[in-house]
Amino acid sequence: MLNLFRQKTLLAGVMLFVLTVLLRVPAFTAMPKYDFIQNAPFARLAFGFISALPNAYLWGFIIATLLVFLQAIFINYIVSSQSILYKDTFMPGLFYILLNSLFIQQTELTPQLISNTFVLLLLQRLCYLYESKNPLLVVLDTGLYLGVGILFNYDLLLFLPFILISVIIFTSFNLRYLVISILGICMPLYFTGIYFYVTNRYDELLLYIVQSFEHKLLKTIETNWVRLLPWVIVLPVITISVFNLQQNFFRNKVKTRRIIQSIYLMLFFGIAGLFFENVNYIYALVYLSVPASIIVAYYFISDKRFLLKEFLFFTLLGLAVYYQLS
């Protein structure tokens, strides 16, 4: 089955969508009720609108499914357009979908899932920073994307150091770049504050912010041991992939090397985000899945050890089906 996704064909793209839907059939069938997480102004506005719709939960599952698929296509586009992997393939999109379909909570529409779109957008813009003729504009764009994402989920504040360090990786230490990136982050927050002030809802905005940070703690991940089984496969694969990437690191162009370094950095902040999430760490897996899907795809992109890779993939697929049904 992996051979289908090793080729970038229309059939592979269609099967990617089919797989996204099939992995969510149990959620569509059972339609479990859940509380829409509303921990930031844009999340409250979006989920307030969705909650008022007839069949709100159905619409939530449909929008979440489409978002995961479109994000998978987008991450695949980033990898292909920037030549991050040595082969043009649908593997990053495949593993992005799989890593975001392991647990039933990942079928829900959450602020984390929505804000991850802006994480992907800022990653794409960072990839253009190295060869940009106007790097200040690119840096501003990345800040703007993070600022909008923060308005859906405050946890994205954790990625502020990621942008600042990535700017240094792609260019060099320049105080102007750091100031511009922070300015870009602040602009959406500033204009949102202006909107709430002009519409006499400033007290409402302050209440959102206070409620959001009331219980924000750095805490240990609590989980069922059975739900750790996928990581018995994923973590060794990531380790092997990182080792192989480092073995071939200097064979890449300078730009590709810096993108890979930025992906490693995003992996670090994605792991940190699991401990920062105060509702359920599973919701924060969406941030980790961006760098993890690229790194895991590097391992599976080759057809060497064909049977082992097929076995590992179908084991992950089977675990996803098991968790969804249970």
Buried (B, 14 or more C-beta within 10 A) or exposed (E): EBEEBBEBEEEBBEBBBEBBEBBBEBBBEEEEEEEBBBBBBBBBBBBEEBBEEEEBBEBBBBBBBBBBBBBBBBBBBBBBEBBBBEBBBBBBBBBBBBBBBBBBBBBBBBBBBBBBBBBBBBBBBBBBBBEBEEBBBBBBBBBBBBBBBBBBBBBBBBBBEBBBBBBEBBBEEBEEBBEBBBBBBBBBBEEBBEEBEEEEBBEEBEEBBEEBEEEBEEEEEEBEEEEEBBEEBBEEBBEBBBEBBEEEEEEBEEBBBBBBBBBBBBBBBBBBBBBBBBBBBBBBBBBBBBBBBBBBBBBBBEEEEEEEBBEBBEBBBEBBBEBBEE
